[in-house]
């Protein structure tokens, strides 16, 4: 039962992560993105990612046990993809923090177009990488075939 609850939370958190990324991307496509809202979404994204990791650790420690995951190549591919997404997310987060700081000192601040484009591309890539991450998760759960 413990693993079932963790699995449900893990999946719900992942859905929340997708919603936050999609919302950030949508806001970045507006002519004057609301930086405070972006900062809030990005902070929520970070907390959600951390909770996903913690829930995942809980699932690894229980359920099928470490031996199942250690020998599972799809588990490691999933972890590597999640880590890559996390690394890619650093740039947009730093840009959003920079914009928020600039907005506090200069009301009406609009981020430079090149930075908005860079943030959009990074978040788009994060969203794209969710596809193999989900595929690895499905394969992981069914290993060995």
Secondary structure, 3 states (H helix, E strand, C coil): CHHHHHHHHHHHHHHHHHHHHHHHHHHHCCCCCCHHHHHHHHHHHHHHHHHHHHHHHHHHHCCCCHHHHHCCHHHHHHHHHHHHHHHHHHHHHHHHHHHHHHHHHCCCCCCCHHHHHHHHHHHHHHHHHHHHHHHHHHHHHCCCC
